[in-house]
Amino acid sequence: MKPPIQPEVSEIVEVNWADRWQVYHRLQELAIPCWCDTNQPLRVHIDDALTAVQLWSVLRQLTTSRQDLVCWLERCFR
């Protein structure tokens, strides 16, 4: 099986090694092109603002404490 063709422009995303597969799978669910080979950093193809915001949101869910996420959500409802 051939590996997928990777676009020329991709960003290396700094993700904790323990979390990168979780991020990778979530980005795949969102149909965001990304690659994560063994012992390699996560690479993501970001071609528009929506993709950038989705990536930010996925990363934020993993890097922000639950309490901070609850406070942020409460502020959104005000």
mmCIF file of the N, C-alpha and C atoms, coordinates in Angstrom:
data_MODEL
# 
_entry.id   MODEL 
# 
loop_
_atom_site.group_PDB 
_atom_site.id 
_atom_site.type_symbol 
_atom_site.label_atom_id 
_atom_site.label_alt_id 
_atom_site.label_comp_id 
_atom_site.label_asym_id 
_atom_site.label_entity_id 
_atom_site.label_seq_id 
_atom_site.pdbx_PDB_ins_code 
_atom_site.Cartn_x 
_atom_site.Cartn_y 
_atom_site.Cartn_z 
_atom_site.occupancy 
_atom_site.B_iso_or_equiv 
_atom_site.pdbx_formal_charge 
_atom_site.auth_seq_id 
_atom_site.auth_comp_id 
_atom_site.auth_asym_id 
_atom_site.auth_atom_id 
_atom_site.pdbx_PDB_model_num 
ATOM 1   N N  . MET A 1 1  ? 0.836   -1.171 0.000  1.00 0.00 ? 1  MET A N  1 
ATOM 2   C CA . MET A 1 1  ? 0.000   0.000  0.000  1.00 0.00 ? 1  MET A CA 1 
ATOM 3   C C  . MET A 1 1  ? 0.883   1.237  0.000  1.00 0.00 ? 1  MET A C  1 
ATOM 4   N N  . LYS A 1 2  ? 0.621   2.170  -0.894 1.00 0.00 ? 2  LYS A N  1 
ATOM 5   C CA . LYS A 1 2  ? 1.403   3.393  -0.977 1.00 0.00 ? 2  LYS A CA 1 
ATOM 6   C C  . LYS A 1 2  ? 1.009   4.365  0.131  1.00 0.00 ? 2  LYS A C  1 
ATOM 7   N N  . PRO A 1 3  ? 1.986   5.101  0.689  1.00 0.00 ? 3  PRO A N  1 
ATOM 8   C CA . PRO A 1 3  ? 1.626   6.118  1.678  1.00 0.00 ? 3  PRO A CA 1 
ATOM 9   C C  . PRO A 1 3  ? 0.881   7.252  0.984  1.00 0.00 ? 3  PRO A C  1 
ATOM 10  N N  . PRO A 1 4  ? 0.025   7.984  1.735  1.00 0.00 ? 4  PRO A N  1 
ATOM 11  C CA . PRO A 1 4  ? -0.720  9.073  1.112  1.00 0.00 ? 4  PRO A CA 1 
ATOM 12  C C  . PRO A 1 4  ? 0.226   10.163 0.616  1.00 0.00 ? 4  PRO A C  1 
ATOM 13  N N  . ILE A 1 5  ? -0.190  10.825 -0.442 1.00 0.00 ? 5  ILE A N  1 
ATOM 14  C CA . ILE A 1 5  ? 0.593   11.940 -0.966 1.00 0.00 ? 5  ILE A CA 1 
ATOM 15  C C  . ILE A 1 5  ? 0.476   13.097 0.005  1.00 0.00 ? 5  ILE A C  1 
ATOM 16  N N  . GLN A 1 6  ? 1.607   13.643 0.397  1.00 0.00 ? 6  GLN A N  1 
ATOM 17  C CA . GLN A 1 6  ? 1.618   14.735 1.352  1.00 0.00 ? 6  GLN A CA 1 
ATOM 18  C C  . GLN A 1 6  ? 1.779   16.054 0.605  1.00 0.00 ? 6  GLN A C  1 
ATOM 19  N N  . PRO A 1 7  ? 0.982   17.055 0.979  1.00 0.00 ? 7  PRO A N  1 
ATOM 20  C CA . PRO A 1 7  ? 1.111   18.350 0.312  1.00 0.00 ? 7  PRO A CA 1 
ATOM 21  C C  . PRO A 1 7  ? 2.460   18.969 0.611  1.00 0.00 ? 7  PRO A C  1 
ATOM 22  N N  . GLU A 1 8  ? 2.873   19.871 -0.255 1.00 0.00 ? 8  GLU A N  1 
ATOM 23  C CA . GLU A 1 8  ? 4.170   20.511 -0.078 1.00 0.00 ? 8  GLU A CA 1 
ATOM 24  C C  . GLU A 1 8  ? 4.205   21.403 1.155  1.00 0.00 ? 8  GLU A C  1 
ATOM 25  N N  . VAL A 1 9  ? 3.058   21.980 1.515  1.00 0.00 ? 9  VAL A N  1 
ATOM 26  C CA . VAL A 1 9  ? 3.007   22.887 2.649  1.00 0.00 ? 9  VAL A CA 1 
ATOM 27  C C  . VAL A 1 9  ? 2.334   22.187 3.819  1.00 0.00 ? 9  VAL A C  1 
ATOM 28  N N  . SER A 1 10 ? 3.073   21.999 4.874  1.00 0.00 ? 10 SER A N  1 
ATOM 29  C CA . SER A 1 10 ? 2.494   21.450 6.095  1.00 0.00 ? 10 SER A CA 1 
ATOM 30  C C  . SER A 1 10 ? 3.239   22.050 7.273  1.00 0.00 ? 10 SER A C  1 
ATOM 31  N N  . GLU A 1 11 ? 2.570   22.074 8.391  1.00 0.00 ? 11 GLU A N  1 
ATOM 32  C CA . GLU A 1 11 ? 3.143   22.629 9.611  1.00 0.00 ? 11 GLU A CA 1 
ATOM 33  C C  . GLU A 1 11 ? 3.457   21.493 10.573 1.00 0.00 ? 11 GLU A C  1 
ATOM 34  N N  . ILE A 1 12 ? 4.595   21.575 11.223 1.00 0.00 ? 12 ILE A N  1 
ATOM 35  C CA . ILE A 1 12 ? 4.916   20.625 12.279 1.00 0.00 ? 12 ILE A CA 1 
ATOM 36  C C  . ILE A 1 12 ? 4.281   21.165 13.548 1.00 0.00 ? 12 ILE A C  1 
ATOM 37  N N  . VAL A 1 13 ? 3.482   20.339 14.192 1.00 0.00 ? 13 VAL A N  1 
ATOM 38  C CA . VAL A 1 13 ? 2.757   20.760 15.388 1.00 0.00 ? 13 VAL A CA 1 
ATOM 39  C C  . VAL A 1 13 ? 3.430   20.154 16.608 1.00 0.00 ? 13 VAL A C  1 
ATOM 40  N N  . GLU A 1 14 ? 3.788   21.010 17.539 1.00 0.00 ? 14 GLU A N  1 
ATOM 41  C CA . GLU A 1 14 ? 4.419   20.558 18.776 1.00 0.00 ? 14 GLU A CA 1 
ATOM 42  C C  . GLU A 1 14 ? 3.341   19.989 19.692 1.00 0.00 ? 14 GLU A C  1 
ATOM 43  N N  . VAL A 1 15 ? 3.332   18.678 19.816 1.00 0.00 ? 15 VAL A N  1 
ATOM 44  C CA . VAL A 1 15 ? 2.347   17.989 20.646 1.00 0.00 ? 15 VAL A CA 1 
ATOM 45  C C  . VAL A 1 15 ? 3.094   16.994 21.521 1.00 0.00 ? 15 VAL A C  1 
ATOM 46  N N  . ASN A 1 16 ? 2.681   16.900 22.761 1.00 0.00 ? 16 ASN A N  1 
ATOM 47  C CA . ASN A 1 16 ? 3.239   15.905 23.662 1.00 0.00 ? 16 ASN A CA 1 
ATOM 48  C C  . ASN A 1 16 ? 3.165   14.548 22.976 1.00 0.00 ? 16 ASN A C  1 
ATOM 49  N N  . TRP A 1 17 ? 4.254   13.790 23.021 1.00 0.00 ? 17 TRP A N  1 
ATOM 50  C CA . TRP A 1 17 ? 4.307   12.501 22.327 1.00 0.00 ? 17 TRP A CA 1 
ATOM 51  C C  . TRP A 1 17 ? 3.184   11.576 22.772 1.00 0.00 ? 17 TRP A C  1 
ATOM 52  N N  . ALA A 1 18 ? 2.775   11.676 24.030 1.00 0.00 ? 18 ALA A N  1 
ATOM 53  C CA . ALA A 1 18 ? 1.705   10.810 24.533 1.00 0.00 ? 18 ALA A CA 1 
ATOM 54  C C  . ALA A 1 18 ? 0.341   11.199 23.952 1.00 0.00 ? 18 ALA A C  1 
ATOM 55  N N  . ASP A 1 19 ? 0.186   12.455 23.537 1.00 0.00 ? 19 ASP A N  1 
ATOM 56  C CA . ASP A 1 19 ? -1.104  12.953 23.042 1.00 0.00 ? 19 ASP A CA 1 
ATOM 57  C C  . ASP A 1 19 ? -1.206  13.014 21.522 1.00 0.00 ? 19 ASP A C  1 
ATOM 58  N N  . ARG A 1 20 ? -0.089  12.865 20.824 1.00 0.00 ? 20 ARG A N  1 
ATOM 59  C CA . ARG A 1 20 ? -0.123  13.140 19.383 1.00 0.00 ? 20 ARG A CA 1 
ATOM 60  C C  . ARG A 1 20 ? -1.023  12.207 18.598 1.00 0.00 ? 20 ARG A C  1 
ATOM 61  N N  . TRP A 1 21 ? -1.138  10.935 18.998 1.00 0.00 ? 21 TRP A N  1 
ATOM 62  C CA . TRP A 1 21 ? -2.025  10.032 18.260 1.00 0.00 ? 21 TRP A CA 1 
ATOM 63  C C  . TRP A 1 21 ? -3.484  10.417 18.475 1.00 0.00 ? 21 TRP A C  1 
ATOM 64  N N  . GLN A 1 22 ? -3.808  10.874 19.673 1.00 0.00 ? 22 GLN A N  1 
ATOM 65  C CA . GLN A 1 22 ? -5.171  11.339 19.944 1.00 0.00 ? 22 GLN A CA 1 
ATOM 66  C C  . GLN A 1 22 ? -5.492  12.561 19.084 1.00 0.00 ? 22 GLN A C  1 
ATOM 67  N N  . VAL A 1 23 ? -4.542  13.499 18.994 1.00 0.00 ? 23 VAL A N  1 
ATOM 68  C CA . VAL A 1 23 ? -4.718  14.676 18.147 1.00 0.00 ? 23 VAL A CA 1 
ATOM 69  C C  . VAL A 1 23 ? -4.832  14.250 16.681 1.00 0.00 ? 23 VAL A C  1 
ATOM 70  N N  . TYR A 1 24 ? -3.964  13.368 16.263 1.00 0.00 ? 24 TYR A N  1 
ATOM 71  C CA . TYR A 1 24 ? -3.978  12.871 14.887 1.00 0.00 ? 24 TYR A CA 1 
ATOM 72  C C  . TYR A 1 24 ? -5.343  12.284 14.523 1.00 0.00 ? 24 TYR A C  1 
ATOM 73  N N  . HIS A 1 25 ? -5.867  11.420 15.374 1.00 0.00 ? 25 HIS A N  1 
ATOM 74  C CA . HIS A 1 25 ? -7.154  10.783 15.078 1.00 0.00 ? 25 HIS A CA 1 
ATOM 75  C C  . HIS A 1 25 ? -8.301  11.800 15.066 1.00 0.00 ? 25 HIS A C  1 
ATOM 76  N N  . ARG A 1 26 ? -8.263  12.764 15.959 1.00 0.00 ? 26 ARG A N  1 
ATOM 77  C CA . ARG A 1 26 ? -9.326  13.790 15.963 1.00 0.00 ? 26 ARG A CA 1 
ATOM 78  C C  . ARG A 1 26 ? -9.257  14.632 14.700 1.00 0.00 ? 26 ARG A C  1 
ATOM 79  N N  . LEU A 1 27 ? -8.056  15.001 14.262 1.00 0.00 ? 27 LEU A N  1 
ATOM 80  C CA . LEU A 1 27 ? -7.918  15.766 13.025 1.00 0.00 ? 27 LEU A CA 1 
ATOM 81  C C  . LEU A 1 27 ? -8.402  14.953 11.828 1.00 0.00 ? 27 LEU A C  1 
ATOM 82  N N  . GLN A 1 28 ? -8.136  13.656 11.842 1.00 0.00 ? 28 GLN A N  1 
ATOM 83  C CA . GLN A 1 28 ? -8.642  12.784 10.778 1.00 0.00 ? 28 GLN A CA 1 
ATOM 84  C C  . GLN A 1 28 ? -10.172 12.797 10.761 1.00 0.00 ? 28 GLN A C  1 
ATOM 85  N N  . GLU A 1 29 ? -10.794 12.751 11.937 1.00 0.00 ? 29 GLU A N  1 
ATOM 86  C CA . GLU A 1 29 ? -12.257 12.811 12.027 1.00 0.00 ? 29 GLU A CA 1 
ATOM 87  C C  . GLU A 1 29 ? -12.803 14.123 11.459 1.00 0.00 ? 29 GLU A C  1 
ATOM 88  N N  . LEU A 1 30 ? -12.034 15.180 11.598 1.00 0.00 ? 30 LEU A N  1 
ATOM 89  C CA . LEU A 1 30 ? -12.440 16.488 11.080 1.00 0.00 ? 30 LEU A CA 1 
ATOM 90  C C  . LEU A 1 30 ? -12.059 16.669 9.614  1.00 0.00 ? 30 LEU A C  1 
ATOM 91  N N  . ALA A 1 31 ? -11.496 15.635 9.009  1.00 0.00 ? 31 ALA A N  1 
ATOM 92  C CA . ALA A 1 31 ? -11.065 15.652 7.600  1.00 0.00 ? 31 ALA A CA 1 
ATOM 93  C C  . ALA A 1 31 ? -9.973  16.685 7.348  1.00 0.00 ? 31 ALA A C  1 
ATOM 94  N N  . ILE A 1 32 ? -9.100  16.860 8.339  1.00 0.00 ? 32 ILE A N  1 
ATOM 95  C CA . ILE A 1 32 ? -7.954  17.749 8.199  1.00 0.00 ? 32 ILE A CA 1 
ATOM 96  C C  . ILE A 1 32 ? -6.748  16.880 7.839  1.00 0.00 ? 32 ILE A C  1 
ATOM 97  N N  . PRO A 1 33 ? -6.114  17.134 6.689  1.00 0.00 ? 33 PRO A N  1 
ATOM 98  C CA . PRO A 1 33 ? -4.965  16.314 6.288  1.00 0.00 ? 33 PRO A CA 1 
ATOM 99  C C  . PRO A 1 33 ? -3.823  16.421 7.298  1.00 0.00 ? 33 PRO A C  1 
ATOM 100 N N  . CYS A 1 34 ? -3.384  15.268 7.800  1.00 0.00 ? 34 CYS A N  1 
ATOM 101 C CA . CYS A 1 34 ? -2.280  15.253 8.760  1.00 0.00 ? 34 CYS A CA 1 
ATOM 102 C C  . CYS A 1 34 ? -1.552  13.923 8.667  1.00 0.00 ? 34 CYS A C  1 
ATOM 103 N N  . TRP A 1 35 ? -0.316  13.910 9.129  1.00 0.00 ? 35 TRP A N  1 
ATOM 104 C CA . TRP A 1 35 ? 0.541   12.732 9.071  1.00 0.00 ? 35 TRP A CA 1 
ATOM 105 C C  . TRP A 1 35 ? 1.280   12.610 10.386 1.00 0.00 ? 35 TRP A C  1 
ATOM 106 N N  . CYS A 1 36 ? 1.406   11.385 10.851 1.00 0.00 ? 36 CYS A N  1 
ATOM 107 C CA . CYS A 1 36 ? 2.087   11.141 12.117 1.00 0.00 ? 36 CYS A CA 1 
ATOM 108 C C  . CYS A 1 36 ? 2.777   9.787  12.022 1.00 0.00 ? 36 CYS A C  1 
ATOM 109 N N  . ASP A 1 37 ? 3.999   9.789  11.551 1.00 0.00 ? 37 ASP A N  1 
ATOM 110 C CA . ASP A 1 37 ? 4.760   8.557  11.432 1.00 0.00 ? 37 ASP A CA 1 
ATOM 111 C C  . ASP A 1 37 ? 5.434   8.226  12.760 1.00 0.00 ? 37 ASP A C  1 
ATOM 112 N N  . THR A 1 38 ? 5.802   6.975  12.921 1.00 0.00 ? 38 THR A N  1 
ATOM 113 C CA . THR A 1 38 ? 6.468   6.535  14.137 1.00 0.00 ? 38 THR A CA 1 
ATOM 114 C C  . THR A 1 38 ? 7.726   7.362  14.383 1.00 0.00 ? 38 THR A C  1 
ATOM 115 N N  . ASN A 1 39 ? 7.861   7.840  15.606 1.00 0.00 ? 39 ASN A N  1 
ATOM 116 C CA . ASN A 1 39 ? 9.013   8.639  16.040 1.00 0.00 ? 39 ASN A CA 1 
ATOM 117 C C  . ASN A 1 39 ? 9.211   9.918  15.225 1.00 0.00 ? 39 ASN A C  1 
ATOM 118 N N  . GLN A 1 40 ? 8.139   10.428 14.669 1.00 0.00 ? 40 GLN A N  1 
ATOM 119 C CA . GLN A 1 40 ? 8.184   11.676 13.914 1.00 0.00 ? 40 GLN A CA 1 
ATOM 120 C C  . GLN A 1 40 ? 7.135   12.625 14.481 1.00 0.00 ? 40 GLN A C  1 
ATOM 121 N N  . PRO A 1 41 ? 7.344   13.929 14.323 1.00 0.00 ? 41 PRO A N  1 
ATOM 122 C CA . PRO A 1 41 ? 6.334   14.867 14.830 1.00 0.00 ? 41 PRO A CA 1 
ATOM 123 C C  . PRO A 1 41 ? 5.068   14.843 13.978 1.00 0.00 ? 41 PRO A C  1 
ATOM 124 N N  . LEU A 1 42 ? 4.000   15.336 14.550 1.00 0.00 ? 42 LEU A N  1 
ATOM 125 C CA . LEU A 1 42 ? 2.732   15.459 13.839 1.00 0.00 ? 42 LEU A CA 1 
ATOM 126 C C  . LEU A 1 42 ? 2.845   16.596 12.827 1.00 0.00 ? 42 LEU A C  1 
ATOM 127 N N  . ARG A 1 43 ? 2.432   16.320 11.590 1.00 0.00 ? 43 ARG A N  1 
ATOM 128 C CA . ARG A 1 43 ? 2.424   17.343 10.539 1.00 0.00 ? 43 ARG A CA 1 
ATOM 129 C C  . ARG A 1 43 ? 0.990   17.551 10.097 1.00 0.00 ? 43 ARG A C  1 
ATOM 130 N N  . VAL A 1 44 ? 0.603   18.815 9.942  1.00 0.00 ? 44 VAL A N  1 
ATOM 131 C CA . VAL A 1 44 ? -0.766  19.153 9.597  1.00 0.00 ? 44 VAL A CA 1 
ATOM 132 C C  . VAL A 1 44 ? -0.759  20.121 8.420  1.00 0.00 ? 44 VAL A C  1 
ATOM 133 N N  . HIS A 1 45 ? -1.645  19.872 7.445  1.00 0.00 ? 45 HIS A N  1 
ATOM 134 C CA . HIS A 1 45 ? -1.810  20.780 6.312  1.00 0.00 ? 45 HIS A CA 1 
ATOM 135 C C  . HIS A 1 45 ? -2.882  21.802 6.683  1.00 0.00 ? 45 HIS A C  1 
ATOM 136 N N  . ILE A 1 46 ? -2.456  23.055 6.832  1.00 0.00 ? 46 ILE A N  1 
ATOM 137 C CA . ILE A 1 46 ? -3.364  24.146 7.203  1.00 0.00 ? 46 ILE A CA 1 
ATOM 138 C C  . ILE A 1 46 ? -3.475  25.072 6.003  1.00 0.00 ? 46 ILE A C  1 
ATOM 139 N N  . ASP A 1 47 ? -4.663  25.076 5.377  1.00 0.00 ? 47 ASP A N  1 
ATOM 140 C CA . ASP A 1 47 ? -4.806  25.902 4.178  1.00 0.00 ? 47 ASP A CA 1 
ATOM 141 C C  . ASP A 1 47 ? -5.841  27.010 4.316  1.00 0.00 ? 47 ASP A C  1 
ATOM 142 N N  . ASP A 1 48 ? -6.481  27.110 5.500  1.00 0.00 ? 48 ASP A N  1 
ATOM 143 C CA . ASP A 1 48 ? -7.434  28.207 5.694  1.00 0.00 ? 48 ASP A CA 1 
ATOM 144 C C  . ASP A 1 48 ? -7.622  28.468 7.193  1.00 0.00 ? 48 ASP A C  1 
ATOM 145 N N  . ALA A 1 49 ? -8.335  29.541 7.489  1.00 0.00 ? 49 ALA A N  1 
ATOM 146 C CA . ALA A 1 49 ? -8.532  29.954 8.881  1.00 0.00 ? 49 ALA A CA 1 
ATOM 147 C C  . ALA A 1 49 ? -9.353  28.927 9.667  1.00 0.00 ? 49 ALA A C  1 
ATOM 148 N N  . LEU A 1 50 ? -10.347 28.327 9.023  1.00 0.00 ? 50 LEU A N  1 
ATOM 149 C CA . LEU A 1 50 ? -11.175 27.338 9.714  1.00 0.00 ? 50 LEU A CA 1 
ATOM 150 C C  . LEU A 1 50 ? -10.337 26.160 10.186 1.00 0.00 ? 50 LEU A C  1 
ATOM 151 N N  . THR A 1 51 ? -9.450  25.682 9.343  1.00 0.00 ? 51 THR A N  1 
ATOM 152 C CA . THR A 1 51 ? -8.569  24.571 9.717  1.00 0.00 ? 51 THR A CA 1 
ATOM 153 C C  . THR A 1 51 ? -7.677  24.971 10.888 1.00 0.00 ? 51 THR A C  1 
ATOM 154 N N  . ALA A 1 52 ? -7.161  26.188 10.855 1.00 0.00 ? 52 ALA A N  1 
ATOM 155 C CA . ALA A 1 52 ? -6.306  26.670 11.943 1.00 0.00 ? 52 ALA A CA 1 
ATOM 156 C C  . ALA A 1 52 ? -7.074  26.724 13.261 1.00 0.00 ? 52 ALA A C  1 
ATOM 157 N N  . VAL A 1 53 ? -8.312  27.191 13.224 1.00 0.00 ? 53 VAL A N  1 
ATOM 158 C CA . VAL A 1 53 ? -9.129  27.278 14.434 1.00 0.00 ? 53 VAL A CA 1 
ATOM 159 C C  . VAL A 1 53 ? -9.480  25.881 14.942 1.00 0.00 ? 53 VAL A C  1 
ATOM 160 N N  . GLN A 1 54 ? -9.785  24.959 14.041 1.00 0.00 ? 54 GLN A N  1 
ATOM 161 C CA . GLN A 1 54 ? -10.079 23.592 14.465 1.00 0.00 ? 54 GLN A CA 1 
ATOM 162 C C  . GLN A 1 54 ? -8.863  22.943 15.119 1.00 0.00 ? 54 GLN A C  1 
ATOM 163 N N  . LEU A 1 55 ? -7.693  23.157 14.545 1.00 0.00 ? 55 LEU A N  1 
ATOM 164 C CA . LEU A 1 55 ? -6.463  22.630 15.136 1.00 0.00 ? 55 LEU A CA 1 
ATOM 165 C C  . LEU A 1 55 ? -6.250  23.230 16.516 1.00 0.00 ? 55 LEU A C  1 
ATOM 166 N N  . TRP A 1 56 ? -6.416  24.548 16.625 1.00 0.00 ? 56 TRP A N  1 
ATOM 167 C CA . TRP A 1 56 ? -6.262  25.241 17.911 1.00 0.00 ? 56 TRP A CA 1 
ATOM 168 C C  . TRP A 1 56 ? -7.214  24.645 18.941 1.00 0.00 ? 56 TRP A C  1 
ATOM 169 N N  . SER A 1 57 ? -8.462  24.404 18.549 1.00 0.00 ? 57 SER A N  1 
ATOM 170 C CA . SER A 1 57 ? -9.465  23.871 19.462 1.00 0.00 ? 57 SER A CA 1 
ATOM 171 C C  . SER A 1 57 ? -9.095  22.471 19.944 1.00 0.00 ? 57 SER A C  1 
ATOM 172 N N  . VAL A 1 58 ? -8.648  21.623 19.030 1.00 0.00 ? 58 VAL A N  1 
ATOM 173 C CA . VAL A 1 58 ? -8.255  20.260 19.399 1.00 0.00 ? 58 VAL A CA 1 
ATOM 174 C C  . VAL A 1 58 ? -7.079  20.301 20.383 1.00 0.00 ? 58 VAL A C  1 
ATOM 175 N N  . LEU A 1 59 ? -6.092  21.129 20.086 1.00 0.00 ? 59 LEU A N  1 
ATOM 176 C CA . LEU A 1 59 ? -4.923  21.231 20.966 1.00 0.00 ? 59 LEU A CA 1 
ATOM 177 C C  . LEU A 1 59 ? -5.298  21.824 22.318 1.00 0.00 ? 59 LEU A C  1 
ATOM 178 N N  . ARG A 1 60 ? -6.185  22.788 22.313 1.00 0.00 ? 60 ARG A N  1 
ATOM 179 C CA . ARG A 1 60 ? -6.603  23.445 23.553 1.00 0.00 ? 60 ARG A CA 1 
ATOM 180 C C  . ARG A 1 60 ? -7.294  22.454 24.484 1.00 0.00 ? 60 ARG A C  1 
ATOM 181 N N  . GLN A 1 61 ? -8.095  21.569 23.922 1.00 0.00 ? 61 GLN A N  1 
ATOM 182 C CA . GLN A 1 61 ? -8.791  20.576 24.754 1.00 0.00 ? 61 GLN A CA 1 
ATOM 183 C C  . GLN A 1 61 ? -7.810  19.682 25.503 1.00 0.00 ? 61 GLN A C  1 
ATOM 184 N N  . LEU A 1 62 ? -6.645  19.451 24.931 1.00 0.00 ? 62 LEU A N  1 
ATOM 185 C CA . LEU A 1 62 ? -5.655  18.586 25.576 1.00 0.00 ? 62 LEU A CA 1 
ATOM 186 C C  . LEU A 1 62 ? -4.699  19.333 26.499 1.00 0.00 ? 62 LEU A C  1 
ATOM 187 N N  . THR A 1 63 ? -4.488  20.617 26.242 1.00 0.00 ? 63 THR A N  1 
ATOM 188 C CA . THR A 1 63 ? -3.455  21.339 26.986 1.00 0.00 ? 63 THR A CA 1 
ATOM 189 C C  . THR A 1 63 ? -4.012  22.252 28.073 1.00 0.00 ? 63 THR A C  1 
ATOM 190 N N  . THR A 1 64 ? -5.319  22.453 28.094 1.00 0.00 ? 64 THR A N  1 
ATOM 191 C CA . THR A 1 64 ? -5.926  23.344 29.070 1.00 0.00 ? 64 THR A CA 1 
ATOM 192 C C  . THR A 1 64 ? -6.583  22.508 30.161 1.00 0.00 ? 64 THR A C  1 
ATOM 193 N N  . SER A 1 65 ? -6.471  22.975 31.384 1.00 0.00 ? 65 SER A N  1 
ATOM 194 C CA . SER A 1 65 ? -7.067  22.221 32.489 1.00 0.00 ? 65 SER A CA 1 
ATOM 195 C C  . SER A 1 65 ? -8.589  22.208 32.362 1.00 0.00 ? 65 SER A C  1 
ATOM 196 N N  . ARG A 1 66 ? -9.195  21.207 32.943 1.00 0.00 ? 66 ARG A N  1 
ATOM 197 C CA . ARG A 1 66 ? -10.658 21.096 32.916 1.00 0.00 ? 66 ARG A CA 1 
ATOM 198 C C  . ARG A 1 66 ? -11.306 22.328 33.532 1.00 0.00 ? 66 ARG A C  1 
ATOM 199 N N  . GLN A 1 67 ? -10.751 22.795 34.641 1.00 0.00 ? 67 GLN A N  1 
ATOM 200 C CA . GLN A 1 67 ? -11.314 23.981 35.312 1.00 0.00 ? 67 GLN A CA 1 
ATOM 201 C C  . GLN A 1 67 ? -11.266 25.199 34.389 1.00 0.00 ? 67 GLN A C  1 
ATOM 202 N N  . ASP A 1 68 ? -10.164 25.405 33.698 1.00 0.00 ? 68 ASP A N  1 
ATOM 203 C CA . ASP A 1 68 ? -10.062 26.537 32.776 1.00 0.00 ? 68 ASP A CA 1 
ATOM 204 C C  . ASP A 1 68 ? -11.047 26.412 31.620 1.00 0.00 ? 68 ASP A C  1 
ATOM 205 N N  . LEU A 1 69 ? -11.256 25.190 31.121 1.00 0.00 ? 69 LEU A N  1 
ATOM 206 C CA . LEU A 1 69 ? -12.231 24.981 30.056 1.00 0.00 ? 69 LEU A CA 1 
ATOM 207 C C  . LEU A 1 69 ? -13.652 25.261 30.541 1.00 0.00 ? 69 LEU A C  1 
ATOM 208 N N  . VAL A 1 70 ? -13.959 24.866 31.776 1.00 0.00 ? 70 VAL A N  1 
ATOM 209 C CA . VAL A 1 70 ? -15.280 25.143 32.355 1.00 0.00 ? 70 VAL A CA 1 
ATOM 210 C C  . VAL A 1 70 ? -15.484 26.643 32.495 1.00 0.00 ? 70 VAL A C  1 
ATOM 211 N N  . CYS A 1 71 ? -14.485 27.363 32.996 1.00 0.00 ? 71 CYS A N  1 
ATOM 212 C CA . CYS A 1 71 ? -14.585 28.824 33.139 1.00 0.00 ? 71 CYS A CA 1 
ATOM 213 C C  . CYS A 1 71 ? -14.781 29.492 31.784 1.00 0.00 ? 71 CYS A C  1 
ATOM 214 N N  . TRP A 1 72 ? -14.050 29.035 30.777 1.00 0.00 ? 72 TRP A N  1 
ATOM 215 C CA . TRP A 1 72 ? -14.177 29.598 29.432 1.00 0.00 ? 72 TRP A CA 1 
ATOM 216 C C  . TRP A 1 72 ? -15.584 29.382 28.889 1.00 0.00 ? 72 TRP A C  1 
ATOM 217 N N  . LEU A 1 73 ? -16.122 28.179 29.079 1.00 0.00 ? 73 LEU A N  1 
ATOM 218 C CA . LEU A 1 73 ? -17.462 27.864 28.603 1.00 0.00 ? 73 LEU A CA 1 
ATOM 219 C C  . LEU A 1 73 ? -18.513 28.709 29.331 1.00 0.00 ? 73 LEU A C  1 
ATOM 220 N N  . GLU A 1 74 ? -18.347 28.891 30.622 1.00 0.00 ? 74 GLU A N  1 
ATOM 221 C CA . GLU A 1 74 ? -19.278 29.717 31.393 1.00 0.00 ? 74 GLU A CA 1 
ATOM 222 C C  . GLU A 1 74 ? -19.256 31.161 30.896 1.00 0.00 ? 74 GLU A C  1 
ATOM 223 N N  . ARG A 1 75 ? -18.064 31.676 30.568 1.00 0.00 ? 75 ARG A N  1 
ATOM 224 C CA . ARG A 1 75 ? -17.959 33.042 30.023 1.00 0.00 ? 75 ARG A CA 1 
ATOM 225 C C  . ARG A 1 75 ? -18.658 33.150 28.665 1.00 0.00 ? 75 ARG A C  1 
ATOM 226 N N  . CYS A 1 76 ? -18.612 32.090 27.890 1.00 0.00 ? 76 CYS A N  1 
ATOM 227 C CA . CYS A 1 76 ? -19.271 32.106 26.571 1.00 0.00 ? 76 CYS A CA 1 
ATOM 228 C C  . CYS A 1 76 ? -20.784 32.218 26.721 1.00 0.00 ? 76 CYS A C  1 
ATOM 229 N N  . PHE A 1 77 ? -21.348 31.654 27.777 1.00 0.00 ? 77 PHE A N  1 
ATOM 230 C CA . PHE A 1 77 ? -22.794 31.674 27.980 1.00 0.00 ? 77 PHE A CA 1 
ATOM 231 C C  . PHE A 1 77 ? -23.282 32.983 28.588 1.00 0.00 ? 77 PHE A C  1 
ATOM 232 N N  . ARG A 1 78 ? -22.396 33.820 29.076 1.00 0.00 ? 78 ARG A N  1 
ATOM 233 C CA . ARG A 1 78 ? -22.798 35.125 29.644 1.00 0.00 ? 78 ARG A CA 1 
ATOM 234 C C  . ARG A 1 78 ? -23.084 36.117 28.573 1.00 0.00 ? 78 ARG A C  1 
# 
